[in-house]
Amino acid sequence: MLRTFLENTSLELSYGVPDIYKEHPLAISIREDGKKIIQSLLPSHLKDYKVEGSAGRGQWADIPWVAIYNCSITDKASQGYYPVYLIPNSSNKIIFGLAQSFQEAEKEFGKHSNENLDKQAEIMRMKIPEFSDYFSSSIPQIDISGRLNYRNGHVYHVEYDATNLPTEEKLIDDLHKMLDAYETLFFRGGRDSDNFSISEQKDEDITIEETYKKKVHYLIERPNSSQIKKIKRKLGFVCQGCEFDFEKVYGALGKEYIEAHHLIPISELKKGESRKITEKDFSVLCANCHRMIHRLDDSSNLDKLKRLVTSKEK
């Protein structure tokens, strides 16, 4: 079922996209058959996930796709992160990966979107390292001819050759493992922020209500988030791990640039439990220190990170 869909879709696209888009049987199959097949293969505890297939909007996309959404994270391809099958035209390649939205990154980071997507993917991988046994963490090799770049920002992926696909059982196993990675990442904090929101209060009194439950996804770490900007203004823009100052090194380009790190691990909360935290429960770190603190046994131990940096400077 899944194998046949992937094989037939890739084969029909291998010579390029058809001349006609509207009501084309292949476009309908990607939107409808792909959705139905993957929905039927979702584990019982993930039946509330949404599946969407797209061959383009009004015209053929360079890379048709079928995506799977945890609606507590996102319900559309233009934001968040999600597992997705990418089926490029003029190719026998099929990429199945846990990807991030390029449109969202482009809107927020502009020409630096690829760099930021890959940086965020690396941090996300640190939260679910056990899945590196099953999937690749490299950048997928996809030829990009259109505006959308589906290459960067993959947390994990697997590449298939449509002319020599694995068995149906192996494809379903990969699907279930990727969904497990998706769900595990979500419950370990996703992009550090899936499980809390910040109340709109005055800058001098920022309070966060944090609950371990599925809820609408907020991108707290993204630089254009009004909530995280409040925290960054409170804590400053110098790395609390190594004292790196982006503005001193990069001038205007680095002004008010820093990453926010959630010091209280979400894993400490029981399901349904809530707690209030403030900006004191965050630190601001450069990209390198942010990566390294996630590699510590205790990612809240800022003092240990500082000691490591200091010891290397002597």
Buried (B, 14 or more C-beta within 10 A) or exposed (E): BBBEBBBBBBEBBBEEBBEEBEEBEBBEBBBEBBBBBBBEBBEEEBEEBBBBBBBBEEEBBBBBBBBBBBBBBBBBBEBBBBBBBBBBBEBBBBBBBBBBBBBBBBBBBEEEBBEBBBBBBBBBBBBBEEBEEBBBBEBBEBEBEEEBBBBBBBBBBBBBEBEEBBEEEEBBEBBBBBBBBBBEBBBBBBBBBBBBBBEEEEEEEBEBEBBBEBEEBBBBBBBEBEBBBBBBEBBEBBBBBBEBBBBEEEEEEBEEBBBBBBBBEBEEBEEEEEBEBEBEBBBBBBBEBBBBBBEEEEBBBBEEBBEBBEEEEE
